[in-house]
Amino acid sequence: MHVVAAPNSSSIPVNVGVVLDLDTKFGKIGLSCINMALSDFYATHASYRTRLVLNPRDSKDVVGAAAAALDLIKNVQVQAIIGPQTSMQANFVINLGNKSQVPIISFSATSPSLTSLRSPYFFRATQNDSSQVQAISAIVEAFGWREAVPIYIDNEFGEGIIPYLTDALQEINARVPYRSVIPSSAGDDQISEELYKLMTMQTRVFIVHMPPSLGTRLFTIAKKVGMMSEGYAWIVTDGMTNLWSLTEPPTIDSMQGVLGVRTYVPKTNELENFRFRWKRKFQQDNPTIINAELNIFGKWAYDATFALAMAIENVSMGNSSFSKTNVSSSGTDLESFRVSRNGPHLIQALSSTKFKGLTGDINFVNGQLQSSVFRIVNVNGNGERRVGFWTPKSGLVKELNSAKRSTNSTHKPNLGPIIWPGDTTFPPRGWEIPTNGKKLRIGVLVKSGYSQFIKVTWDPNSRTATSVTGYCVDVFKAVMAAMPYVFPYEFIPFATLDGKSAGTYNDLIFQVYNGTYDAVVGDTTIVANRSRYVDFTLPYTESGVSMIVPIRDNRRKNAWVFLKPLTWDLWVTSACFFFFIGFVVWVLEHRINEDFRGPPSYQAGTSFWFSFSTMVFAHRERVVNNLARFVVIIWCFVVLILTQSYTASLTSLLTVQQLQPTVTDIQKLLKKGENVGFKKGSFVEGILKGLTFPESQLIEYQTLEELHDLFTKGSANGGISATLDEIPYMKLFLAKYCDQYTVVEPKFRTDGFGFAFPRGSPLVADVSRAILNVTQGEKMNQIEEAWFKKESSCSDTNTLVSHNSLGVESFWGLFLIASVTSISALIIFATMFLYEQRHVLFRFGSETPFWKRIMILSRIFDQKDLSSHTFKKSELEDKSKNDSVSISVAGDSPNTNCPPSPSSYSNRTEPGFVFLTNQGRATENGDLTPSATASPEIFPSSGRHPIELANTANSPREQLE
């Protein structure tokens, strides 16, 4: 049958083959769309010189498609072939086209495996199946499903997508634990058997990729066996959703709750106009087919025909004959057909063809249409509902104009409301305990020690386990009670026939890996080498490995223990500050306070006596200078803090038991060759060997009592000096022997105890969340109280009490305050003194040496400041006393043979100095004139020679003596 597209007298006919299964509704729809495309194309391009002549062939099957293509190429010498219909048919036809240089344009062969043929003569005018795997993985991730099982047909169409789908799921950390393959010729019994097999597995998320003819049967049987009920999640690819219009209503009823991915084609006026015209013409051409609907493949057929017509028009088709190939006369029929001369030019024209088609922008890149938007649909009622979209840029979105991306499983999916199987709106968890009645087999280790963590009780007669108890078992039961669902489980001891342990935790972990057990419960530490075989939950105990050593009373019983509360640097610093404060007070008080005057030895003794007596606040000397008073106040505060701290530290040192560890460095044990212990079967042995401990220094133990005995013996007698163990075991040991041992560094990081499940088990996430709920609640405290507190014989398991001497670093702030206060007082005093004696400084000549100026100022400093209120008060008292003495002499002539007062010595002046008053008058011997109203100022007398000090005896007060 030849279909010519309205040729005119000047047009060039170009033969084009069409290979479709014309007995099917799909094939008839495709051919109808191709014919309408040519009619529409040449109706709008009547001036084009080429006209396509269609040569349809019925493919029926793979062999028929190959025969039809061979006939078209060899006998008709077509310039291109539109089709074939399926991916299996396209595989061989593409090879024929590549050999004959005839372009093959398929609008329905979607398998990604066809791309691997790398034929430049193959053009896919449809979406590659691999373009939808990202949309499917986004759905899986959005609902937090960790596993999914693909169910696909056993042919090139079904198998082609699987590698891409698996990779996409792995990118979101979702596993593919099983692949369900359904033969295309499978009967209902075979499909039922496979579905029952899937029901025995934990996974409840299935991704179906097969044609509607097989897919509808699959869902019908799935509904019968109960797999379309609540808890299941079904996702179908566009292999079915794009052809739902071909599915009968009864079949749709068995697919309620299914999610589907469908290629999205925006609605346009042109599309709606074509749909109306096509339906009317198709009904006229096929009156026996009722209610036919235009599907996406019909639209692609229309656009593919448009693209081919445009490309042929752009190629010079003057010579449409085929050239001969160099093949021997004995060659086969497949080797003897000719090669198209226009083929290379035609594929270039197709590659450069761009236009706006019914399905959107048509542009071939490496022979493939680019990925487009997918619509997410939900089967509900008699049809489907749109719940969202997936775009390459934005991921899952509820509306196309939304920029919000939802790929995080911890957030609510950015989709519309979904009705799931079982007519529920709650998303399936993605897995369930198998319905075959089997319980989870929980492996527990048989141990001879540390029964507080795990203990297996045996029946002595039947040698069967009667109970499994312990801290770890109670935690597991509490976690199971906190789970949002219930599943059956049983504890199975990992033991030999005679009830003894069958191995270590490493051996038990491997039994989970090979499928003997479904989980492990016990004091199983999470370590790296075990995580290669199983997945651990979050830890439910403290983590870490530390060293336990004996402790000894370290109280110092010697004559010099009173020095230990303070470090030597604090002792020296305190002594220096006592001297410094004494010096500061003497400087500030010397000119105005009689208590700080006198002979040098007397002054030094008084100053330092005053400073040190502040320790017990026994100072009796008066302090009259305000600056000195401020310094003394600050210093008394510092002394108070020092004495109180010293008293407290010394009291603790003499009365509290000072317990110190016998060993603080594990490397010293290694150097001294002392023995170190570890729990039998523990991974700690590997840590010790990693620290280069030889086998001869490592001793294993099984029970708390055995460990205590090893410590009692000591390393010299075949015991141990230290042991490395995990924190839960250490807490249990110290609870029983708290007054004899302590924990010291080093500390090695571990992740604590956890429950082990097979790799990829969906239980891990839910159990981990339940562990968080238990460990953060009161239930965990109750379990620990029940198993560990009853073992404790001490009120406080932290028995290590150490003493550290107080150092300068604890008081440097106080010393800093005292220093700043004292220095500031000295600066203020020096400034005031120099300001008062400024006229003396001004009368120095330039030839006076600097040291002489300092000497003169020091002599002035050594004199009393008679202007001070303290001396004015003293003079008034002396005058009052003198008046009393005069009266006594006149009346009674009392005995006056008494020593002079100490203050009389300080009033003496030295000869050779001129005492200048503020009025500028003075006597040569230093006696002040009556007009002197201020303190005298010392200045050198006239003459070249240095001025010498000498005692004079002509002062008024000295005459009294």
Secondary structure, DSSP 8 states (H G I E B T S, - for coil): --EE----TT-EEEEEEEEE-TTSHHHHHHHHHHHHHHHHHHHH-TT-SEEEEEEEEE--SHHHHHHHHHHIIIII--SEEE--SSHHHHHHHHHHHHHHT--EEESS---GGGGGG--TTEEE-S--GGGGHHHHHHHHHHTT--B-EEEEESSHHHHHHHHHHHHHHHHTT-B----EEE-TT--HHHHHHHHHHHHTSSB-EEEEES-HHHHHHHHHHHHHHTTTSTT-EEEE-HHHHTTGGGS-HHHHHTTTT-EEEEE-----HHHHHHHHHHHHHHHHH-TTS-S----HHHHHHHHHHHHHHHHHHTS--S---EE-----TT--TTTS--EESSHHHHHHHHHT-EEEETTEEEEEETTEE----EEEEEEETTEEEEEEEEETTTEEESSTT-------TTS--SS----BTTTBSS---SB---TTS--EEEEEE--SS-TTT-EEEE-TTT--EEEEESHHHHHHHHHHHHSSS---EEEEEEB-TTS-B---HHHHHHHHHTTS-SEE-SS-B--TTGGGTEEE----S---EEEEEEEEE----STTGGGTTB-HHHHHHHHHHHHHHHHHHHHHHTTT-GGG-SSHHHHHHHHHHHHHHTTTT---S----HHHHHHHHHHHHHHHHHHHHHHHHHHHHHHS--EEES---HHHHHHHT--EEEETT-THHHHHHHTT--GGGEEEE-SHHHHHHHHHH-GGGT--SEEEEEHHHHHHHHHHSTTTEEEEEEEE----B--EEETT-THHHHHHHHHHHHHTSHHHHHHHHHHTGGG--SS-S--------B-GGGTHHHHHHHHHHHHHHHHHHHHHHHHHTHHHHHT--TTS-HHHHHHHHHHHHHS--TTSHHHHHHHHHHHHHHHHHHHHHHHT---------GGGGGG---TTEEEE-TTS---TT----TT--S--EEEE-SSSS-------S-SHHHHH-
